[in-house]
Amino acid sequence: MTFSLSTRRSFVASTGLVAVLPLLASCGGGNVAARKERTFRITKTEAQWREQLSRGEYQILREAGTERAYSSPLNDEKRRGTFTCAGCNNRVYSSAHKYDSGTGWPSFWQPIDNGAVGTSTDYKIGYPRTEVHCADCGGHLGHIFGDGPRPTGKRHCINGLAMNFTPA
């Protein structure tokens, strides 16, 4: 049996698609599932979270969404104070550690203390990233990248909707 050139191309394309489908399916939000399997100090049902949070806060904190760059007023917040998780009011970042990364999201070079946030690996866009979440309720805050300033070299790129700000 002979295959025409178009049949071979179709076969190769189909085989490639079948091989990639499991990988693509796993990229959707494994970090959300991993966080839901953990036990956090503050737990609520999804209905309770939906009632407490705005639509945008829920999408970010509970579904690991990302707000549009430069959309949060917290990106330009320059006053001294404390940033808390919008889900549970846990103190997560200090203005003393905030800097302008030029990315359009509030950025910090470290959390307020060692127990404020947790991390997990996120494959949502097809390659591993370090996801950062609230240590108390598990709410998704953003991601940590290795291009930050001294002394840590880390950039905690945080969604403004995931936080509230309390001036000092």
Disulfide bonds with the S-S distance in Angstrom:
none
